[in-house]
């Protein structure tokens, strides 16, 4: 049975004028504006490493760094760190920029990705394994390698 679609021609459709500017240049950021955003973000995140701990961004940096170290070592969070995390909220201008702001996180991510790629290639090159076994081994290795990152994300 063939399906068909019909439209009711008697329905009155009202047209509304657009509230958007007619000049598309104002709708989107330009390439240069994105470059400016990126540079100012880099400057802000690199400067945070040297901020005192009583500054909101400095406190955020030190707390996030401590959280990252605890997650990498797969240790339970101390009550002090838990209370610092609870007190952070979204008070910092770095909220969401952890990977950019904390050099240790950036380096750790790079190392994890390299290890993951090495393990995946190693498993794929094993000619004695079945394809289903390879897929399962890759999944297990990726889960193991990314565990610290997932725990870190859960705490944020």
Secondary structure as GFF3:
##gff-version 3
##sequence-region A 1 156
A	DSSP	three_ten_helix	24	26	.	.	.	ID=ss1
A	DSSP	alpha_helix	31	47	.	.	.	ID=ss2
A	DSSP	three_ten_helix	48	50	.	.	.	ID=ss3
A	DSSP	alpha_helix	56	72	.	.	.	ID=ss4
A	DSSP	alpha_helix	79	88	.	.	.	ID=ss5
A	DSSP	alpha_helix	98	101	.	.	.	ID=ss6
A	DSSP	alpha_helix	103	125	.	.	.	ID=ss7
A	DSSP	alpha_helix	131	155	.	.	.	ID=ss8
###
